[in-house]
Amino acid sequence: RFYDHHHHRFTTFHFFQDYIVAMSNNANEVPAIITTAHLLLRGIVPAFLGCAIGDNGDSSGGVKPSAFQLTYRKDLPQLGPENGGYTGKISWNLGKRHGGDCCALSLPREEDYENDGTTNDGSDNAEWEGQVEEFWKALESCVNSFIQNGGSGNDGDISMAVKEFSSEDEALEECGNLIMDAGQEASRAKRLKKLQKEKKKEGNVDAAVPVTAGQITVGGNNDVFSLGLLHGNQLLPSLRHLGQFKILREKPQFESSLICNKKKCEVNIKFSVIPPSEDANVDAAG
């Protein structure tokens, strides 16, 4: 069962939708496999957690993802595509009180596994780590199952497409501000200020930057579930071209981590995708 973010209810759909908008002149640099994987996570993680998509702390109890970190730029030259070099990092802030205000899924609570001081064998810490590992395994399995059942990408159950907009304002007008993640929203004022300076310098020249939207719809009615901005402007031909999805978690300080206590609840995910061998070079949609 997944969570329908916009209707705030659970659904039996096994698929989800998301929108992406690429906003920079460097969008062509971002491999389609990264854009597609990011798109997938932006929909499936809130669905897995049972969270509505919205503005952090608003009355709807919705959450929005953090700025997307393009860690593949460092990892890919070192590891190559076959060894997990296509990586990215994204997080969700679920608020306080163990995320209970906006998250339907009950996450492992740190307080339940705190050492009371009577023992020093590390057993409590090991039990906590075991619960967190079970969480990562379940989420990882969910993503990979979705990828393997993604079909051709245009088979009536799930379809992907891209759409171009003449400006960011046009994209926001049509799709709403929920297409922005926290980082893009925070930097919007700076982008607008820069555009105004360019317009003033060049006279009445339209300095708007074209953007590209990508869409994944699900079900026979092509239902739309969530919105989100990405940094690439192309998608893979189908989700199956993602190959194998992994949540990197050997080093929680630098990779994936789960924080769940009364003061803070946050899911931080660093992932890698290993394309099928015949698709090892997936810099663009084929």
C-alpha positions as CSV (number, residue, x, y, z in Angstrom):
1,R,0.0,0.0,0.0
2,F,1.2,3.5,-0.9
3,Y,0.1,6.9,0.2
4,D,-1.7,9.2,-2.3
5,H,0.1,12.5,-1.4
6,H,-2.4,14.9,-2.9
7,H,-5.6,13.2,-1.7
8,H,-4.0,12.4,1.7
9,R,-5.1,8.8,1.7
10,F,-3.6,5.3,1.2
11,T,-4.0,3.7,-2.2
12,T,-3.4,0.2,-3.5
13,F,-1.6,1.6,-6.6
14,H,1.9,0.1,-7.0
15,F,3.0,3.0,-9.1
16,F,3.4,6.8,-8.5
17,Q,3.9,10.0,-10.5
18,D,6.2,12.9,-10.2
19,Y,7.1,16.0,-12.1
20,I,10.6,17.3,-12.6
21,V,11.8,20.7,-13.9
22,A,15.4,21.3,-14.9
23,M,16.3,24.9,-14.2
24,S,20.0,25.5,-15.0
25,N,22.0,25.9,-18.2
26,N,24.0,22.9,-17.0
27,A,21.0,20.6,-17.1
28,N,22.5,18.7,-20.1
29,E,25.3,17.6,-17.9
30,V,23.1,15.5,-15.6
31,P,22.8,11.9,-16.8
32,A,19.2,10.7,-17.5
33,I,19.8,7.8,-15.0
34,I,20.3,10.4,-12.2
35,T,17.3,12.4,-13.2
36,T,15.1,9.3,-13.4
37,A,16.3,7.9,-10.1
38,H,15.7,11.2,-8.4
39,L,12.3,11.4,-9.9
40,L,11.5,7.9,-8.6
41,L,12.7,8.7,-5.0
42,R,10.8,11.9,-4.8
43,G,7.6,10.0,-5.2
44,I,8.3,6.6,-3.6
45,V,9.9,7.7,-0.3
46,P,6.9,9.9,0.8
47,A,4.6,7.1,-0.3
48,F,6.6,4.5,1.7
49,L,6.6,6.8,4.8
50,G,3.0,7.7,4.4
51,C,3.6,11.5,4.1
52,A,1.8,14.1,2.2
53,I,3.9,16.3,-0.1
54,G,3.8,19.9,1.0
55,D,5.7,22.7,2.7
56,N,7.6,21.6,5.8
57,G,5.7,22.8,8.9
58,D,2.5,23.9,7.1
59,S,-1.0,23.0,8.3
60,S,-1.3,20.1,5.8
61,G,1.5,18.2,7.6
62,G,3.2,17.8,4.3
63,V,6.9,17.6,3.7
64,K,9.2,18.5,0.8
65,P,12.6,17.1,0.0
66,S,15.9,18.8,0.6
67,A,18.1,20.2,-2.1
68,F,19.4,17.3,-4.3
69,Q,23.1,16.7,-4.0
70,L,24.7,15.6,-7.3
71,T,27.3,13.3,-5.6
72,Y,27.8,11.4,-8.9
73,R,30.1,14.2,-10.1
74,K,32.7,13.0,-7.5
75,D,31.8,9.3,-7.4
76,L,31.5,8.5,-11.0
77,P,35.1,9.3,-12.1
78,Q,36.4,7.2,-9.2
79,L,34.0,4.2,-9.3
80,G,32.7,4.1,-12.9
81,P,29.1,3.2,-13.7
82,E,29.4,-0.6,-13.1
83,N,30.6,-0.1,-9.5
84,G,28.0,2.3,-8.4
85,G,29.3,5.7,-9.5
86,Y,25.9,7.0,-10.4
87,T,25.0,8.4,-6.9
88,G,22.9,11.2,-5.4
89,K,21.8,12.3,-2.0
90,I,18.5,13.6,-0.8
91,S,16.7,13.9,2.6
92,W,13.3,14.5,4.2
93,N,12.8,16.5,7.4
94,L,9.8,14.9,9.1
95,G,9.6,17.4,12.0
96,K,9.6,16.6,15.7
97,R,8.0,14.0,17.9
98,H,9.4,11.0,15.9
99,G,7.8,12.3,12.7
100,G,4.3,11.4,14.0
101,D,2.7,14.7,12.9
102,C,3.3,14.0,9.2
103,C,4.5,10.4,8.8
104,A,2.0,7.5,9.0
105,L,4.8,4.8,9.2
106,S,6.1,4.2,12.7
107,L,9.9,4.6,12.5
108,P,12.4,3.1,15.0
109,R,12.7,5.5,17.9
110,E,16.2,6.2,19.3
111,E,14.8,6.5,22.9
112,D,13.6,2.9,22.7
113,Y,17.1,1.6,22.3
114,E,19.1,4.0,24.6
115,N,21.5,2.3,27.0
116,D,20.3,2.9,30.6
117,G,23.9,2.9,31.9
118,T,23.7,-0.6,33.5
119,T,25.6,-2.3,30.7
120,N,28.5,-1.4,28.4
121,D,28.4,-4.2,25.9
122,G,26.8,-2.1,23.2
123,S,23.8,-4.3,22.9
124,D,21.3,-1.5,22.9
125,N,23.2,0.3,20.1
126,A,23.3,-2.9,18.1
127,E,19.6,-3.4,18.5
128,W,18.9,0.2,17.2
129,E,21.2,-0.3,14.3
130,G,19.4,-3.6,13.5
131,Q,16.1,-1.8,13.4
132,V,17.4,0.9,11.1
133,E,18.9,-1.7,8.8
134,E,15.5,-3.4,8.5
135,F,14.0,0.0,7.5
136,W,16.7,0.4,4.8
137,K,16.2,-3.1,3.5
138,A,12.4,-2.6,3.2
139,L,12.7,0.7,1.4
140,E,15.4,-0.6,-0.9
141,S,13.3,-3.7,-1.8
142,C,10.3,-1.5,-2.4
143,V,12.3,0.7,-4.9
144,N,13.8,-2.2,-6.7
145,S,10.4,-4.0,-7.0
146,F,9.0,-0.8,-8.5
147,I,11.8,-0.6,-11.0
148,Q,11.4,-4.2,-12.1
149,N,7.7,-3.8,-12.5
150,G,8.0,-0.5,-14.3
151,G,7.1,-2.0,-17.7
152,S,8.1,-0.4,-21.0
153,G,7.5,3.1,-19.7
154,N,4.4,3.5,-21.9
155,D,2.3,0.4,-21.3
156,G,-0.8,1.9,-19.7
157,D,0.3,1.3,-16.1
158,I,3.2,3.8,-16.1
159,S,4.4,6.4,-18.6
160,M,7.1,9.0,-18.7
161,A,7.3,12.2,-20.8
162,V,9.0,15.6,-20.8
163,K,7.5,19.0,-21.3
164,E,9.3,22.3,-22.0
165,F,8.4,25.7,-20.4
166,S,9.5,29.1,-21.5
167,S,10.4,30.1,-18.0
168,E,10.3,29.0,-14.4
169,D,7.3,31.2,-13.7
170,E,5.4,29.4,-16.4
171,A,6.2,26.1,-14.9
172,L,5.2,27.3,-11.4
173,E,1.9,28.7,-12.8
174,E,0.9,25.4,-14.4
175,C,2.3,23.0,-11.8
176,G,2.3,24.9,-8.5
177,N,5.1,25.7,-6.1
178,L,5.3,22.1,-4.8
179,I,7.5,21.3,-7.8
180,M,10.3,23.1,-5.9
181,D,12.3,21.3,-3.2
182,A,13.6,23.1,-0.2
183,G,16.9,24.1,-1.8
184,Q,15.3,25.4,-5.0
185,E,12.7,27.3,-3.1
186,A,15.4,29.0,-0.9
187,S,17.4,30.0,-4.0
188,R,14.5,31.3,-6.0
189,A,14.8,34.9,-4.7
190,K,18.4,35.0,-5.7
191,R,17.6,33.7,-9.2
192,L,14.9,36.3,-9.7
193,K,17.2,39.0,-8.5
194,K,19.8,37.9,-11.0
195,L,17.3,37.9,-13.8
196,Q,16.2,41.4,-12.9
197,K,19.7,42.6,-13.1
198,E,20.2,41.1,-16.5
199,K,17.0,42.6,-17.8
200,K,18.0,46.0,-16.5
201,K,21.5,45.7,-18.0
202,E,20.2,44.5,-21.4
203,G,17.1,46.8,-21.5
204,N,13.8,45.1,-22.1
205,V,15.3,41.8,-23.2
206,D,13.5,38.8,-21.8
207,A,16.1,37.1,-19.6
208,A,13.8,34.2,-18.6
209,V,15.5,30.8,-18.6
210,P,13.6,27.9,-20.3
211,V,13.0,24.9,-18.1
212,T,12.0,21.3,-18.8
213,A,9.4,19.3,-17.0
214,G,9.4,15.5,-16.9
215,Q,6.4,13.5,-15.9
216,I,5.6,10.0,-14.7
217,T,2.0,9.0,-14.6
218,V,0.4,5.8,-13.3
219,G,-2.7,3.7,-13.8
220,G,-5.1,3.6,-16.7
221,N,-6.3,7.1,-15.9
222,N,-2.7,8.5,-15.9
223,D,-3.1,9.7,-12.3
224,V,-0.8,12.4,-11.0
225,F,0.5,11.9,-7.4
226,S,3.3,14.4,-6.7
227,L,5.4,17.3,-8.0
228,G,9.1,18.1,-7.8
229,L,11.9,20.0,-9.5
230,L,15.0,18.2,-10.8
231,H,18.3,19.3,-12.3
232,G,18.3,17.2,-15.5
233,N,16.1,17.5,-18.6
234,Q,15.9,14.0,-19.9
235,L,14.4,10.7,-18.6
236,L,15.4,7.1,-19.4
237,P,13.2,5.2,-21.8
238,S,11.8,3.2,-18.9
239,L,12.3,2.6,-15.2
240,R,13.9,-0.8,-15.9
241,H,16.9,1.0,-17.4
242,L,17.7,2.1,-13.9
243,G,18.9,-1.5,-13.2
244,Q,19.7,-2.0,-9.5
245,F,19.0,0.5,-6.9
246,K,21.1,0.6,-3.7
247,I,20.9,2.6,-0.5
248,L,24.4,3.4,0.6
249,R,24.6,3.1,4.4
250,E,28.0,1.6,5.5
251,K,29.1,5.1,6.7
252,P,26.0,6.8,8.2
253,Q,27.9,10.1,8.8
254,F,28.6,10.5,5.1
255,E,25.9,8.3,3.4
256,S,22.4,7.3,4.5
257,S,21.2,7.9,8.1
258,L,18.0,7.8,10.1
259,I,17.4,10.2,12.9
260,C,14.2,9.7,15.0
261,N,13.8,11.2,18.4
262,K,11.5,13.7,20.1
263,K,13.4,16.7,18.9
264,K,14.1,15.7,15.3
265,C,13.1,13.1,12.7
266,E,14.9,13.0,9.4
267,V,15.6,10.5,6.6
268,N,18.8,11.0,4.7
269,I,19.4,8.9,1.7
270,K,22.5,8.5,-0.4
271,F,21.8,6.1,-3.2
272,S,23.5,4.5,-6.2
273,V,22.0,3.0,-9.4
274,I,23.8,0.4,-11.3
275,P,22.4,0.2,-14.9
276,P,22.1,-3.1,-16.8
277,S,25.4,-4.0,-18.4
278,E,24.1,-3.1,-21.9
279,D,23.1,0.3,-20.6
280,A,26.3,1.1,-18.7
281,N,26.6,4.5,-20.4
282,V,23.3,6.2,-19.8
283,D,24.2,9.9,-20.0
284,A,21.1,10.6,-22.0
285,A,17.7,9.1,-22.8
286,G,18.0,6.6,-25.6
